[in-house]
Amino acid sequence: MPSSKPGPDEAASYYLNYIRRADGVSLHHALGHASALLHKTLEGLKADKAEYRYAVGKWTIKDILQHLIDSERVFAYRAMCFARHDGT
């Protein structure tokens, strides 16, 4: 069965390392595993720790989590546009 991974001419060079690391893992499995791991990591987090930042002006754990949520929304919208052949 031919590989369904994009080749070097089909993806930006920045992403090729990530593509290589995903060898043998389905997207469905990887997303499920990442979601479960994040949930497990955050469920034991105390509320005061969510506001922790290692230096003034740096993001808190809550800031990082919100950034992940926002990014997921953007990627989901892009996927919908691709699926609908929407040029926006």
KOLVOTI-706610 format. One line per field, with one value per residue: residue number from 1; residue in three letters; z, x, y of N, C-alpha, C in turn. Coordinates in steps of 0.05 Angstrom, whole numbers, plus 5000, padded with zeros to 4 digits. Layout:
! KOLVOTI-706610
i: (NUM ...)
aa: (ALA ...)
nup: (Z ...)
neast: (X ...)
nnorth: (Y ...)
caup: (Z ...)
caeast: (X ...)
canorth: (Y ...)
cup: (Z ...)
ceast: (X ...)
cnorth: (Y ...)
***
This chain:
! KOLVOTI-706610
i: (1 2 3 4 5 6 7 8 9 10 11 12 13 14 15 16 17 18 19 20 21 22 23 24 25 26 27 28 29 30 31 32 33 34 35 36 37 38 39 40 41 42 43 44 45 46 47 48 49 50 51 52 53 54 55 56 57 58 59 60 61 62 63 64 65 66 67 68 69 70 71 72 73 74 75 76 77 78 79 80 81 82 83 84 85 86 87 88)
aa: (MET PRO SER SER LYS PRO GLY PRO ASP GLU ALA ALA SER TYR TYR LEU ASN TYR ILE ARG ARG ALA ASP GLY VAL SER LEU HIS HIS ALA LEU GLY HIS ALA SER ALA LEU LEU HIS LYS THR LEU GLU GLY LEU LYS ALA ASP LYS ALA GLU TYR ARG TYR ALA VAL GLY LYS TRP THR ILE LYS ASP ILE LEU GLN HIS LEU ILE ASP SER GLU ARG VAL PHE ALA TYR ARG ALA MET CYS PHE ALA ARG HIS ASP GLY THR)
nup: (5000 4982 5012 5047 5065 5057 5010 5006 4969 4975 5022 5068 5087 5141 5166 5155 5192 5232 5203 5191 5243 5254 5234 5220 5253 5258 5241 5269 5314 5337 5349 5386 5426 5441 5460 5504 5536 5546 5575 5620 5642 5655 5690 5743 5757 5801 5815 5828 5807 5753 5741 5741 5720 5693 5690 5692 5647 5615 5588 5624 5648 5637 5596 5555 5547 5528 5481 5453 5446 5415 5369 5352 5335 5292 5257 5249 5222 5176 5155 5143 5103 5064 5053 5031 4986 4988 4973 5010)
neast: (5017 5013 5046 5009 5027 5048 5097 5164 5158 5107 5094 5109 5176 5184 5146 5160 5191 5153 5117 5148 5154 5104 5099 5067 5024 4956 4917 4869 4877 4922 4901 4861 4893 4925 4886 4865 4911 4921 4874 4880 4927 4909 4865 4881 4900 4906 4865 4894 4943 4933 4937 4990 5052 5117 5148 5144 5097 5095 5058 5002 4983 4929 4925 4954 4924 4877 4896 4907 4855 4833 4865 4850 4798 4807 4835 4795 4758 4787 4793 4739 4731 4766 4741 4694 4710 4718 4741 4758)
nnorth: (4976 5043 5101 5149 5195 5263 5282 5312 5353 5367 5391 5443 5454 5462 5430 5378 5347 5337 5306 5261 5241 5222 5171 5111 5120 5133 5190 5196 5163 5190 5241 5228 5205 5249 5284 5256 5254 5308 5321 5287 5310 5362 5354 5347 5395 5449 5507 5554 5544 5546 5598 5608 5636 5635 5680 5752 5779 5734 5679 5650 5584 5579 5617 5592 5546 5570 5591 5543 5524 5566 5560 5509 5520 5553 5518 5480 5510 5522 5471 5460 5498 5478 5429 5445 5469 5523 5586 5624)
caup: (5000 4981 5034 5043 5076 5036 5004 5011 4950 4980 5048 5075 5100 5170 5175 5148 5216 5245 5185 5196 5270 5254 5219 5231 5271 5243 5251 5288 5339 5348 5360 5410 5447 5450 5475 5530 5551 5556 5596 5644 5653 5666 5710 5770 5761 5820 5803 5831 5789 5726 5737 5744 5698 5703 5691 5687 5619 5602 5589 5645 5637 5625 5570 5536 5541 5511 5454 5440 5439 5392 5346 5342 5321 5266 5240 5242 5201 5151 5144 5131 5078 5045 5046 5015 4964 4993 4968 5030)
caeast: (5000 5030 5044 4991 5040 5058 5126 5178 5149 5078 5090 5130 5199 5180 5128 5170 5198 5128 5106 5165 5149 5077 5100 5053 5002 4934 4909 4847 4890 4939 4884 4849 4913 4932 4863 4864 4935 4916 4853 4892 4945 4895 4845 4892 4911 4892 4858 4915 4965 4926 4945 5020 5069 5144 5160 5125 5092 5093 5031 4995 4973 4903 4929 4963 4901 4858 4909 4902 4826 4829 4878 4833 4775 4818 4841 4770 4746 4802 4785 4713 4734 4778 4721 4673 4723 4713 4766 4766)
canorth: (5000 5067 5119 5172 5219 5281 5282 5337 5373 5372 5404 5462 5441 5465 5409 5351 5333 5327 5285 5238 5231 5210 5146 5089 5128 5146 5216 5191 5153 5211 5262 5216 5202 5276 5295 5242 5262 5336 5319 5275 5329 5385 5348 5349 5422 5466 5533 5575 5537 5553 5626 5609 5644 5633 5707 5773 5783 5709 5667 5631 5559 5585 5631 5572 5529 5585 5592 5518 5524 5584 5548 5487 5532 5563 5495 5468 5528 5518 5444 5462 5512 5459 5409 5458 5483 5552 5600 5643)
cup: (5000 5005 5028 5055 5053 5034 5009 4992 4955 5007 5053 5091 5130 5181 5171 5172 5231 5229 5189 5223 5272 5240 5234 5249 5255 5257 5273 5315 5352 5361 5386 5433 5458 5468 5503 5548 5562 5578 5622 5657 5667 5688 5738 5776 5780 5807 5805 5813 5760 5720 5739 5718 5709 5703 5684 5656 5603 5605 5613 5631 5625 5598 5548 5528 5522 5483 5439 5430 5414 5366 5334 5326 5293 5247 5232 5220 5175 5139 5131 5104 5057 5035 5028 4990 4964 4990 4990 5048)
ceast: (5018 5025 5025 5003 5050 5088 5138 5169 5119 5073 5114 5151 5196 5165 5139 5179 5174 5116 5122 5159 5122 5076 5085 5030 4980 4927 4888 4859 4906 4923 4870 4869 4921 4910 4862 4888 4931 4896 4865 4911 4931 4875 4855 4903 4894 4887 4880 4939 4959 4934 4976 5033 5098 5159 5139 5122 5090 5065 5027 4987 4946 4905 4937 4940 4881 4870 4905 4874 4822 4842 4862 4809 4784 4822 4815 4756 4760 4795 4758 4714 4746 4757 4700 4684 4718 4740 4775 4787)
cnorth: (5025 5085 5142 5197 5237 5279 5310 5360 5380 5386 5423 5447 5441 5441 5381 5335 5321 5304 5259 5225 5217 5182 5124 5095 5142 5172 5213 5182 5175 5233 5252 5214 5230 5288 5282 5250 5290 5336 5309 5295 5352 5379 5351 5377 5439 5494 5553 5569 5544 5582 5630 5618 5644 5660 5727 5777 5757 5697 5649 5604 5562 5599 5611 5554 5544 5588 5566 5516 5541 5572 5525 5498 5541 5539 5481 5484 5524 5491 5445 5477 5494 5439 5420 5472 5513 5566 5620 5630)
***
